[in-house]
Each structure stands twice: as C-alpha cells, then as structure tokens.
Amino acid sequence: MAEQSSTKDEAKTPFTIITGFLGAGKTTLINYILTEQRDKRICVIENEFGEINIDEKLVSANMASKEDLIQMDNGCACCSIRGDLVRTLGGLVEKRQQFDAVMLETTGLADPAPIIATLKSNQWIDDNFAIDAVVCLASAKHVKAHLEEQKPDGAVNEAVQQVAFSDKILLNKVDLVTPDELTAIRKDIRKINHFAEVIECERSRVDLKKIIGINSFDIEKCIDLDPVLFKKTEGSEEPTSGKVHDLSMVSSCGISVEGFLDVPKFNIFMAELLQTRAADLYRSKGVLSFAGQGDQKFVFQGVHEQIDFGPAQTQWQKGERRVSKIVFIGRNLDRKFLTEKIESCLVPGATE
Ligand SMILES: Nc1nc2c(ncn2[C@@H]2O[C@H](COP(=O)(O)OP(=O)(O)OP(=O)(O)O)[C@@H](O)[C@H]2O)c(=O)[nH]1
C-alpha cells in the first residue's frame, strides 16, 4: 500500500469504480449519470473487453465534451493493462481540477481487487484521487448463474469478486425476475457481501446521491477480504495478489462488415444463434447498417438470450463508410462461422 497520503481526501478528485459482470448494466448506469445530472463534469474511463469498442459510441453521445471520455481498449484493467490505468490517471493529474469526479467502467470480466490494489499502492495516484466507492451492477436475471459458475482450480470467479469488493450493489434488471427470485438473489448476494447496501433498480436508474460523493470506500474491509491484496511477486512493480485471473475460457470475437445488412436475414441469424448458444454467449453487441433504413444507425445489445435492438442515438454521416461492427463475448466462439454467417446477411450490391 502507498504511504499514508499527505493530501486530505476532500482535496482529491473522487474516483468511482463501476464493476459488474458482462451486460449487467454498467454502460447504462454511466449514460444515466451523464444525462440525469449536468452540474458535475465527469471524466469517464472506459475499459472494454471486446475486440471492437462499441460502448465508446454508446457513451460518447451523452458526453458534454468528447475529451471527457478515455478509452482503454487493449486488455483488462485488472490484469494485462494495469500499467495503462496508472498512466491514464497519471495523465489526468494535471487537469484533474477540471473534473468533479472520475469514473472507471471496468470490463465485465474484471476482478476489482487488483484494480483497487494498483490505485492504492501508487503514491502519486493516491495523493490525487480518492476512491469514493466501488459500485457493482448485478443483473437480477443472470447474477445467480455467474456467481455459481465453477472456475478452474485457483482461478477467481470474477462475479463473486465484483460483489464481494463493492460498497454499493445495484441489483439491476428487476423487471426480468419475479419477487421470489429477487428475494433468493438478495440472499445469495448477502452471503458474499453483508456490508454493501443492495439497491434494486431497473435500467440502472438509481438515486445518484446514493452512489456518487458517498465516500464509502474502505481499504481495511478490502484487506480483510484479501489479506494478500498488496502482495508483490518478484520482478513485478504492481501488486499481484495471490489469485489467478484465468481468461482462457472466454474470448472476444469482433467482426466488421461493410455494406448493408438485410433485416430479416440478420434477425433470423441472431435468433438461431441465441437459441442454440445462449448459455455460452455472455454478451453480444453491435452498431449496424441496414438496407432500406436511410441514415439511421441501429444498435444491437444481447446478454445471453436477452436481446435489445433499436435505433441508435446517432445517424450515419454523409460519406461515412457503412461498416457494421459486432462483438461476441463468450465460450467456444467460432470466428469463421460467425463471420461467414454475418457476411451472408449482406444485401449484394446494395447502396442504401
Ligand atoms: N430488461 C432490462 N434490460 C436492461 C436493464 N438495464 C440494462 N439493460 C439492457 O442490458 C443490456 C446491457 O446493458 P449495458 O449497460 O451495456 O451492460 P454493461 O454492464 O455495460 O455490459 P458490458 O460493457 O458488456 O459489460 C443493454 O441492452 C441494456 O439496455 C434493465 O433493468 N432491464
């Protein structure tokens, strides 16, 4: 851990870590925060697991200034790119006074523990930023399955870590479960974390006073949970804890196709895919160009079998290449099969 910081927490820029499994509602929360209040200038750091960053397009439409959104794409902030996180925050130190708060949206597969350890063990970061809270989004529909998922020996279950290390848990997507299911999920969550307040919500809509500016992060609680949180292995500058983050089971498959997709063909392809592979497909998302829809962009969002599909907030611009981008995240993904299937949905020779 860094030496006790000489700077008082009030003088530091509040930093919120938004965690939660793939598709739980993190980006929805960020967008809600950005649209619900305009009095605070918030810098958002997005770390996405997918090979192609779709969220950037979904969030940037709500930013007052594009410079307030920083992307960290080439890996997961909890393991391969912890150095990038330190550099990103280091780069923000000079201009941090411009912001009222910084929010990090972690990837849905991130273990928050090493992120906390990295931030708290860097003196410069700790002198300038104070972790305000770790907020976890948990999907009422899928969190149970994710918490119960068996991992290889020694590997962390990311969903369990996310719930365990949080100060506030937003039990989202309550519209998709029954009251009895909700009660059972609350009990499951309580077994893992009996400190954090659990707030039920839909579309991540929550009283912002309950999650921003609450100063509820407690490093002692984190150390109780993981006594080797700040352990460094030989040759490593950063804390590595004792746990293994095994991402070998999950892959991301990003596919870009140029042209105009046929609406019915694409719908049939997705419906068949989700029918047969819903359990393995943690997440799918895309920004799409369809034939016969003018300049309207479309957004596709899938979480296991759950699909949201509709017009995007932005339009295709004049002269912009009509490139549809789709990302699948899951187990045993066959890139060749998925690419061929999507290419076969293009309308040959279409120009609009
Ligand atoms: N039915 C329902 N859908 C929701 C709710 N909240 C979010 N969604 C939808 O769930 C999907 C995933 O939401 P995101 O906010 O992108 O989830 P995320 O956690 O950022 O996902 P990743 O960045 O992939 O980890 C989107 O289609 C949302 O519109 C909710 O309360 N109910």
The ligand as an ORCA input file, in Angstrom:
! r2SCAN-3c Opt
* xyz 0 1
  N     -34.666     -5.578    -19.312
  C     -33.691     -4.800    -18.851
  N     -32.613     -4.558    -19.624
  C     -31.646     -3.755    -19.140
  C     -31.709     -3.174    -17.857
  N     -30.594     -2.453    -17.654
  C     -29.851     -2.558    -18.774
  N     -30.476     -3.355    -19.681
  C     -30.007     -3.755    -21.007
  O     -28.970     -4.720    -20.846
  C     -28.033     -4.613    -21.898
  C     -26.629     -4.487    -21.334
  O     -26.516     -3.250    -20.648
  P     -25.122     -2.485    -20.532
  O     -25.363     -1.263    -19.735
  O     -24.499     -2.313    -21.867
  O     -24.286     -3.546    -19.716
  P     -22.721     -3.479    -19.368
  O     -22.584     -3.978    -17.997
  O     -22.161     -2.126    -19.661
  O     -22.146     -4.520    -20.417
  P     -20.590     -4.776    -20.791
  O     -19.961     -3.433    -21.043
  O     -20.638     -5.614    -21.994
  O     -20.009     -5.492    -19.651
  C     -28.465     -3.405    -22.728
  O     -29.246     -3.875    -23.805
  C     -29.335     -2.620    -21.765
  O     -30.304     -1.828    -22.418
  C     -32.863     -3.448    -17.053
  O     -33.018     -3.011    -15.916
  N     -33.818     -4.279    -17.603
*
